[in-house]
Amino acid sequence: MHGYGLVNVHVWANKGSLMQHYSNRTMTPRLRFLPLLAIAGLVLVAGCKPKLDSGEPSERIRAVRDLTDQAVLAKVAVEDKDADVRRAAVQKLTDQAVLAKVAVEAFEPDVGSASVRRLTDQAFLAWVAVAGRNKDVRHAAFNKLTDQAILGRVALMGRDVDIRRAAVDNITDQAVLTKVATQDRDRSVQSAAVGKLTDQAVLGRIALVGRDIDIRHAAVEKLTDQTVLAKVAVEDEGSGVRRAALEKLTDQAVLAKAAVEDKDDDVRRAAVQKLTDQAVLAKVAVEDKDDDVRRAAVEKLTDQTILVNVAVEDRDESLRHAAFEKLSDQAPLARVAVRNKDADIRHAAVKKLTDQAVLAKVAVEDKDADVRRAAVERLTDQAVLAKVAVGDKDKSIRRTAKDRLDILRGNRSKPTPAQQEHQP
């Protein structure tokens, strides 16, 4: 009705004086009141419209819901003081470039991650993965990457070691892997890249001239080129790298050189384990200063003469045992039975002997009672047995010799193993 009266006032304002007089007398209070109502209505409507600069987050969220301007939404998503408002702005963003900008610039992980969840463009995801302010956001973006070329760029440019490493694990581009292997500032990333290289020429260059010892080692593990491996085995300053190269070598000349000349015990041992040359193995078994290296050589030896020398003369008891275990010929066994300084080894040699002359010598002359007894038990020479049965200083050995004589003369049957065990 107020509006209608106002309109009528304007319509009728130009009619005759009577109407003018009527209007002046009857409508003046209404005319004065109507503008006030109109203004109040406008204020009420304006006050209902939410504003971005409101002090209330709920009002700002309402304002955001009415926004379509991507630039303004981006500003709110990055700059608003309230996380809920920022998230609401992100939910309204559709522009991939703007979403990427928000993901990169957002201080809070939840806002950046919300932006990443709405990103599908691989290039923008890569930008976030490389340049994002927050590590969690960078990881979230990286986890959505599938494009090989873009993964390659992340492998080269990413600020996070674990992201670069994961990128390397997911690419096959040899050119990119070569760059990472030679240029990355982190050793683990470089090693991962080397592990995926297949180009022997590239691996060879890294093995020969790489600055980092671990990276050279990783390259050697992938190498098959015998020429490069031989060069590394002789020249690399790292003993671990030389050893890794030797373990993949088949060249006996290079192996022999390393087995005799390398200054590192572990490297010499690795070379010995690949050697087949009996002359070189014999030299190492006798001359090397390290017990473990000599033992490795003995384990590869078949030459009975060298083995008996070690079994008799080596300073290390365990090495003498190792050499003895490989003896099978009677002549070297006889030498061990007579000359070895270790009573246990002499005893074991006697158990393998059949030579009666040597057994007689041991039965009479050995200083150890157990060794003499073992010789007596294998003797067939009755004259020697009679001598031992009377002359040995050990009562139990005299008894053993007499029992042995009785058996040989047919005076008693050979005792069973159980009976032998219970003899005094």
SULCOR-V702490 format. One record per helix or strand of 2 or more residues. SS is the DSSP state (h for helix, s for strand). FROM is the first residue (numbers start at 1). TO is the last residue. Records with the same first field share a line. If there is no record, write none. Layout:
BEGIN
SS = FROM-TO, FROM-TO
END
This chain:
BEGIN
h = 2-12, 17-48, 57-65, 70-79, 83-92, 96-105, 109-118, 122-131, 135-142, 148-157, 161-169, 174-183, 187-196, 200-209, 213-222, 226-235, 239-246, 252-261, 265-274, 278-287, 291-300, 304-313, 317-325, 330-339, 343-352, 356-365, 369-378, 382-391, 395-409, 417-422
END
